[in-house]
């Protein structure tokens, strides 16, 4: 029903947000390592 759709959308958006944050941290970490090696 309607409720299930909202719940699924919330779960999906949460997953996407967590993934983006993880990717951002990973990229920032890699960039930091590259800069510190110089």
mmJSON file of the N, C-alpha and C atoms, coordinates in Angstrom:
{"data_MODEL":{"atom_site":{
"group_PDB":["ATOM","ATOM","ATOM","ATOM","ATOM","ATOM","ATOM","ATOM","ATOM","ATOM","ATOM","ATOM","ATOM","ATOM","ATOM","ATOM","ATOM","ATOM","ATOM","ATOM","ATOM","ATOM","ATOM","ATOM","ATOM","ATOM","ATOM","ATOM","ATOM","ATOM","ATOM","ATOM","ATOM","ATOM","ATOM","ATOM","ATOM","ATOM","ATOM","ATOM","ATOM","ATOM","ATOM","ATOM","ATOM","ATOM","ATOM","ATOM","ATOM","ATOM","ATOM","ATOM","ATOM","ATOM","ATOM","ATOM","ATOM","ATOM","ATOM","ATOM","ATOM","ATOM","ATOM","ATOM","ATOM","ATOM","ATOM","ATOM","ATOM","ATOM","ATOM","ATOM","ATOM","ATOM","ATOM","ATOM","ATOM","ATOM","ATOM","ATOM","ATOM","ATOM","ATOM","ATOM","ATOM","ATOM","ATOM","ATOM","ATOM","ATOM","ATOM","ATOM","ATOM","ATOM","ATOM","ATOM","ATOM","ATOM","ATOM","ATOM","ATOM","ATOM","ATOM","ATOM","ATOM","ATOM","ATOM","ATOM","ATOM","ATOM","ATOM","ATOM","ATOM","ATOM"],
"id":[1,2,3,4,5,6,7,8,9,10,11,12,13,14,15,16,17,18,19,20,21,22,23,24,25,26,27,28,29,30,31,32,33,34,35,36,37,38,39,40,41,42,43,44,45,46,47,48,49,50,51,52,53,54,55,56,57,58,59,60,61,62,63,64,65,66,67,68,69,70,71,72,73,74,75,76,77,78,79,80,81,82,83,84,85,86,87,88,89,90,91,92,93,94,95,96,97,98,99,100,101,102,103,104,105,106,107,108,109,110,111,112,113,114],
"type_symbol":["N","C","C","N","C","C","N","C","C","N","C","C","N","C","C","N","C","C","N","C","C","N","C","C","N","C","C","N","C","C","N","C","C","N","C","C","N","C","C","N","C","C","N","C","C","N","C","C","N","C","C","N","C","C","N","C","C","N","C","C","N","C","C","N","C","C","N","C","C","N","C","C","N","C","C","N","C","C","N","C","C","N","C","C","N","C","C","N","C","C","N","C","C","N","C","C","N","C","C","N","C","C","N","C","C","N","C","C","N","C","C","N","C","C"],
"label_atom_id":["N","CA","C","N","CA","C","N","CA","C","N","CA","C","N","CA","C","N","CA","C","N","CA","C","N","CA","C","N","CA","C","N","CA","C","N","CA","C","N","CA","C","N","CA","C","N","CA","C","N","CA","C","N","CA","C","N","CA","C","N","CA","C","N","CA","C","N","CA","C","N","CA","C","N","CA","C","N","CA","C","N","CA","C","N","CA","C","N","CA","C","N","CA","C","N","CA","C","N","CA","C","N","CA","C","N","CA","C","N","CA","C","N","CA","C","N","CA","C","N","CA","C","N","CA","C","N","CA","C","N","CA","C"],
"label_alt_id":[null,null,null,null,null,null,null,null,null,null,null,null,null,null,null,null,null,null,null,null,null,null,null,null,null,null,null,null,null,null,null,null,null,null,null,null,null,null,null,null,null,null,null,null,null,null,null,null,null,null,null,null,null,null,null,null,null,null,null,null,null,null,null,null,null,null,null,null,null,null,null,null,null,null,null,null,null,null,null,null,null,null,null,null,null,null,null,null,null,null,null,null,null,null,null,null,null,null,null,null,null,null,null,null,null,null,null,null,null,null,null,null,null,null],
"label_comp_id":["UNK","UNK","UNK","UNK","UNK","UNK","UNK","UNK","UNK","UNK","UNK","UNK","UNK","UNK","UNK","UNK","UNK","UNK","UNK","UNK","UNK","UNK","UNK","UNK","UNK","UNK","UNK","UNK","UNK","UNK","UNK","UNK","UNK","UNK","UNK","UNK","UNK","UNK","UNK","UNK","UNK","UNK","UNK","UNK","UNK","UNK","UNK","UNK","UNK","UNK","UNK","UNK","UNK","UNK","UNK","UNK","UNK","UNK","UNK","UNK","UNK","UNK","UNK","UNK","UNK","UNK","UNK","UNK","UNK","UNK","UNK","UNK","UNK","UNK","UNK","UNK","UNK","UNK","UNK","UNK","UNK","UNK","UNK","UNK","UNK","UNK","UNK","UNK","UNK","UNK","UNK","UNK","UNK","UNK","UNK","UNK","UNK","UNK","UNK","UNK","UNK","UNK","UNK","UNK","UNK","UNK","UNK","UNK","UNK","UNK","UNK","UNK","UNK","UNK"],
"label_asym_id":["A","A","A","A","A","A","A","A","A","A","A","A","A","A","A","A","A","A","A","A","A","A","A","A","A","A","A","A","A","A","A","A","A","A","A","A","A","A","A","A","A","A","A","A","A","A","A","A","A","A","A","A","A","A","A","A","A","A","A","A","A","A","A","A","A","A","A","A","A","A","A","A","A","A","A","A","A","A","A","A","A","A","A","A","A","A","A","A","A","A","A","A","A","A","A","A","A","A","A","A","A","A","A","A","A","A","A","A","A","A","A","A","A","A"],
"label_entity_id":["1","1","1","1","1","1","1","1","1","1","1","1","1","1","1","1","1","1","1","1","1","1","1","1","1","1","1","1","1","1","1","1","1","1","1","1","1","1","1","1","1","1","1","1","1","1","1","1","1","1","1","1","1","1","1","1","1","1","1","1","1","1","1","1","1","1","1","1","1","1","1","1","1","1","1","1","1","1","1","1","1","1","1","1","1","1","1","1","1","1","1","1","1","1","1","1","1","1","1","1","1","1","1","1","1","1","1","1","1","1","1","1","1","1"],
"label_seq_id":[1,1,1,2,2,2,3,3,3,4,4,4,5,5,5,6,6,6,7,7,7,8,8,8,9,9,9,10,10,10,11,11,11,12,12,12,13,13,13,14,14,14,15,15,15,16,16,16,17,17,17,18,18,18,19,19,19,20,20,20,21,21,21,22,22,22,23,23,23,24,24,24,25,25,25,26,26,26,27,27,27,28,28,28,29,29,29,30,30,30,31,31,31,32,32,32,33,33,33,34,34,34,35,35,35,36,36,36,37,37,37,38,38,38],
"pdbx_PDB_ins_code":[null,null,null,null,null,null,null,null,null,null,null,null,null,null,null,null,null,null,null,null,null,null,null,null,null,null,null,null,null,null,null,null,null,null,null,null,null,null,null,null,null,null,null,null,null,null,null,null,null,null,null,null,null,null,null,null,null,null,null,null,null,null,null,null,null,null,null,null,null,null,null,null,null,null,null,null,null,null,null,null,null,null,null,null,null,null,null,null,null,null,null,null,null,null,null,null,null,null,null,null,null,null,null,null,null,null,null,null,null,null,null,null,null,null],
"Cartn_x":[0.817,0.0,0.851,0.196,0.846,1.956,1.667,2.633,3.913,3.745,4.903,5.797,5.15,5.918,6.788,6.207,6.953,8.102,7.822,8.86,10.003,9.668,10.695,11.513,10.827,11.505,12.457,12.016,12.863,14.092,13.889,15.006,15.993,15.464,16.316,17.106,16.431,17.111,18.188,17.904,18.899,20.126,19.883,20.969,21.819,21.151,21.863,22.706,22.115,22.831,24.065,23.903,25.036,26.124,25.708,26.661,27.433,26.713,27.372,28.36,27.954,28.846,30.097,29.901,31.024,31.97,31.396,32.211,32.994,32.313,32.948,34.126,33.921,34.987,36.147,35.812,36.834,37.688,37.03,37.748,38.606,38.036,38.783,40.002,39.833,40.935,42.048,41.649,42.63,43.389,42.673,43.292,44.27,43.873,44.74,46.052,45.959,47.151,48.056,47.454,48.244,48.974,48.3,48.911,50.023,49.827,50.827,52.089,51.962,53.133,54.055,53.504,54.314,54.976],
"Cartn_y":[-1.209,0.0,1.258,2.358,3.666,3.736,3.222,3.246,2.49,1.325,0.497,1.227,1.961,2.662,3.747,4.471,5.532,4.923,3.807,3.149,2.686,2.141,1.67,2.853,3.953,5.143,5.701,5.726,6.219,5.337,4.025,3.088,3.274,3.446,3.616,4.917,6.008,7.302,7.264,6.562,6.426,5.691,4.615,3.827,4.677,5.483,6.341,7.379,7.983,9.013,8.411,7.243,6.582,6.26,5.8,5.47,6.698,7.811,9.046,9.537,9.483,9.921,9.038,7.73,6.798,7.074,7.335,7.623,8.918,9.93,11.23,11.085,10.329,10.106,9.343,8.323,7.514,8.368,9.186,10.042,11.06,11.668,12.644,12.013,10.77,10.04,9.767,9.36,9.076,10.344,11.453,12.727,13.16,12.974,13.349,12.568,11.267,10.42,10.887,11.192,11.642,12.935,13.865,15.152,14.981,14.101,13.924,13.242,12.464,11.792,12.798,13.906,14.973,15.71],
"Cartn_z":[0.0,0.0,0.0,0.34,0.338,1.385,2.583,3.683,3.322,2.712,2.351,1.345,0.439,-0.588,0.055,0.999,1.694,2.484,3.15,3.955,3.061,1.904,0.969,0.446,0.169,-0.342,0.707,1.964,3.053,3.211,3.174,3.328,2.177,0.965,-0.209,-0.131,0.258,0.352,1.426,2.532,3.599,3.076,2.304,1.737,0.792,-0.039,-0.993,-0.256,0.794,1.561,2.225,2.83,3.495,2.468,1.291,0.235,-0.232,-0.393,-0.83,0.211,1.478,2.561,2.589,2.45,2.456,1.295,0.133,-1.049,-0.856,-0.293,-0.051,0.904,1.988,2.973,2.322,1.512,0.852,-0.089,-0.904,-1.851,-1.099,-0.049,0.737,1.381,1.844,2.475,1.471,0.265,-0.786,-1.167,-1.303,-1.678,-0.594,0.666,1.788,1.726,1.454,1.383,0.234,-0.913,-2.064,-1.741,-1.073,-0.741,0.281,1.255,2.316,1.778,0.701,0.126,-0.548,-1.025,-1.611,-0.473],
"occupancy":[1.0,1.0,1.0,1.0,1.0,1.0,1.0,1.0,1.0,1.0,1.0,1.0,1.0,1.0,1.0,1.0,1.0,1.0,1.0,1.0,1.0,1.0,1.0,1.0,1.0,1.0,1.0,1.0,1.0,1.0,1.0,1.0,1.0,1.0,1.0,1.0,1.0,1.0,1.0,1.0,1.0,1.0,1.0,1.0,1.0,1.0,1.0,1.0,1.0,1.0,1.0,1.0,1.0,1.0,1.0,1.0,1.0,1.0,1.0,1.0,1.0,1.0,1.0,1.0,1.0,1.0,1.0,1.0,1.0,1.0,1.0,1.0,1.0,1.0,1.0,1.0,1.0,1.0,1.0,1.0,1.0,1.0,1.0,1.0,1.0,1.0,1.0,1.0,1.0,1.0,1.0,1.0,1.0,1.0,1.0,1.0,1.0,1.0,1.0,1.0,1.0,1.0,1.0,1.0,1.0,1.0,1.0,1.0,1.0,1.0,1.0,1.0,1.0,1.0],
"B_iso_or_equiv":[0.0,0.0,0.0,0.0,0.0,0.0,0.0,0.0,0.0,0.0,0.0,0.0,0.0,0.0,0.0,0.0,0.0,0.0,0.0,0.0,0.0,0.0,0.0,0.0,0.0,0.0,0.0,0.0,0.0,0.0,0.0,0.0,0.0,0.0,0.0,0.0,0.0,0.0,0.0,0.0,0.0,0.0,0.0,0.0,0.0,0.0,0.0,0.0,0.0,0.0,0.0,0.0,0.0,0.0,0.0,0.0,0.0,0.0,0.0,0.0,0.0,0.0,0.0,0.0,0.0,0.0,0.0,0.0,0.0,0.0,0.0,0.0,0.0,0.0,0.0,0.0,0.0,0.0,0.0,0.0,0.0,0.0,0.0,0.0,0.0,0.0,0.0,0.0,0.0,0.0,0.0,0.0,0.0,0.0,0.0,0.0,0.0,0.0,0.0,0.0,0.0,0.0,0.0,0.0,0.0,0.0,0.0,0.0,0.0,0.0,0.0,0.0,0.0,0.0],
"pdbx_formal_charge":[null,null,null,null,null,null,null,null,null,null,null,null,null,null,null,null,null,null,null,null,null,null,null,null,null,null,null,null,null,null,null,null,null,null,null,null,null,null,null,null,null,null,null,null,null,null,null,null,null,null,null,null,null,null,null,null,null,null,null,null,null,null,null,null,null,null,null,null,null,null,null,null,null,null,null,null,null,null,null,null,null,null,null,null,null,null,null,null,null,null,null,null,null,null,null,null,null,null,null,null,null,null,null,null,null,null,null,null,null,null,null,null,null,null],
"auth_seq_id":[1,1,1,2,2,2,3,3,3,4,4,4,5,5,5,6,6,6,7,7,7,8,8,8,9,9,9,10,10,10,11,11,11,12,12,12,13,13,13,14,14,14,15,15,15,16,16,16,17,17,17,18,18,18,19,19,19,20,20,20,21,21,21,22,22,22,23,23,23,24,24,24,25,25,25,26,26,26,27,27,27,28,28,28,29,29,29,30,30,30,31,31,31,32,32,32,33,33,33,34,34,34,35,35,35,36,36,36,37,37,37,38,38,38],
"auth_comp_id":["UNK","UNK","UNK","UNK","UNK","UNK","UNK","UNK","UNK","UNK","UNK","UNK","UNK","UNK","UNK","UNK","UNK","UNK","UNK","UNK","UNK","UNK","UNK","UNK","UNK","UNK","UNK","UNK","UNK","UNK","UNK","UNK","UNK","UNK","UNK","UNK","UNK","UNK","UNK","UNK","UNK","UNK","UNK","UNK","UNK","UNK","UNK","UNK","UNK","UNK","UNK","UNK","UNK","UNK","UNK","UNK","UNK","UNK","UNK","UNK","UNK","UNK","UNK","UNK","UNK","UNK","UNK","UNK","UNK","UNK","UNK","UNK","UNK","UNK","UNK","UNK","UNK","UNK","UNK","UNK","UNK","UNK","UNK","UNK","UNK","UNK","UNK","UNK","UNK","UNK","UNK","UNK","UNK","UNK","UNK","UNK","UNK","UNK","UNK","UNK","UNK","UNK","UNK","UNK","UNK","UNK","UNK","UNK","UNK","UNK","UNK","UNK","UNK","UNK"],
"auth_asym_id":["A","A","A","A","A","A","A","A","A","A","A","A","A","A","A","A","A","A","A","A","A","A","A","A","A","A","A","A","A","A","A","A","A","A","A","A","A","A","A","A","A","A","A","A","A","A","A","A","A","A","A","A","A","A","A","A","A","A","A","A","A","A","A","A","A","A","A","A","A","A","A","A","A","A","A","A","A","A","A","A","A","A","A","A","A","A","A","A","A","A","A","A","A","A","A","A","A","A","A","A","A","A","A","A","A","A","A","A","A","A","A","A","A","A"],
"auth_atom_id":["N","CA","C","N","CA","C","N","CA","C","N","CA","C","N","CA","C","N","CA","C","N","CA","C","N","CA","C","N","CA","C","N","CA","C","N","CA","C","N","CA","C","N","CA","C","N","CA","C","N","CA","C","N","CA","C","N","CA","C","N","CA","C","N","CA","C","N","CA","C","N","CA","C","N","CA","C","N","CA","C","N","CA","C","N","CA","C","N","CA","C","N","CA","C","N","CA","C","N","CA","C","N","CA","C","N","CA","C","N","CA","C","N","CA","C","N","CA","C","N","CA","C","N","CA","C","N","CA","C","N","CA","C"],
"pdbx_PDB_model_num":[1,1,1,1,1,1,1,1,1,1,1,1,1,1,1,1,1,1,1,1,1,1,1,1,1,1,1,1,1,1,1,1,1,1,1,1,1,1,1,1,1,1,1,1,1,1,1,1,1,1,1,1,1,1,1,1,1,1,1,1,1,1,1,1,1,1,1,1,1,1,1,1,1,1,1,1,1,1,1,1,1,1,1,1,1,1,1,1,1,1,1,1,1,1,1,1,1,1,1,1,1,1,1,1,1,1,1,1,1,1,1,1,1,1]
}}}
